[in-house]
C-alpha cells in the first residue's frame, strides 16, 4: 500500500459544518462496523493483499462461519471487495480510508495510553 494520504487542517475543521444529519448517521454506521474486533482482525489481514476466506480463517484462527458472516456484512457495506474465481472467493479492501482510519485511531489510542502511563508514573514518584 504505497499511497500517500494528505489531510488539510482547514478541511478537517470544516467537515462538521458541511455534513448533513443523514451523513452523520452514515458515518456512525461505518464506525459501528469497525467496532467489532473480529472485523478489525479481518481488515488487518487484508491490508497487504487479497485473500481467500480460508486464508483469512487460518490467519486469524476463527471459524469459517464466523469469518464469512463478517465478510458478508463488510461487503454489503462497501468495506471489502469480493471476487470469485472457480470455487474460491477472494476478498480485498474496497475503501483504503478504512485502513487510514484504523491507523489514526490506533495511533491515538497508543499515545493516550502513553500519556496516562506517564501521568501515573509522575503521581507515584
C-alpha positions, 0 to 999 in steps of 0.5 A: 500500500504505497499511497500517500494520504494528505489531510488539510487542517482547514478541511478537517475543521470544516467537515462538521459544518458541511455534513448533513444529519443523514451523513452523520448517521452514515458515518456512525454506521461505518464506525459501528462496523469497525467496532467489532474486533473480529472485523478489525482482525479481518481488515488487518489481514487484508491490508497487504493483499487479497485473500481467500476466506480460508486464508483469512480463517487460518490467519486469524484462527476463527471459524469459517462461519464466523469469518464469512458472516463478517465478510458478508456484512463488510461487503454489503457495506462497501468495506471489502471487495469480493471476487470469485474465481472457480470455487474460491472467493477472494476478498480485498479492501474496497475503501483504503480510508478504512485502513487510514482510519484504523491507523489514526485511531490506533495511533491515538489510542497508543499515545493516550495510553502513553500519556496516562502511563506517564501521568501515573508514573509522575503521581507515584514518584 
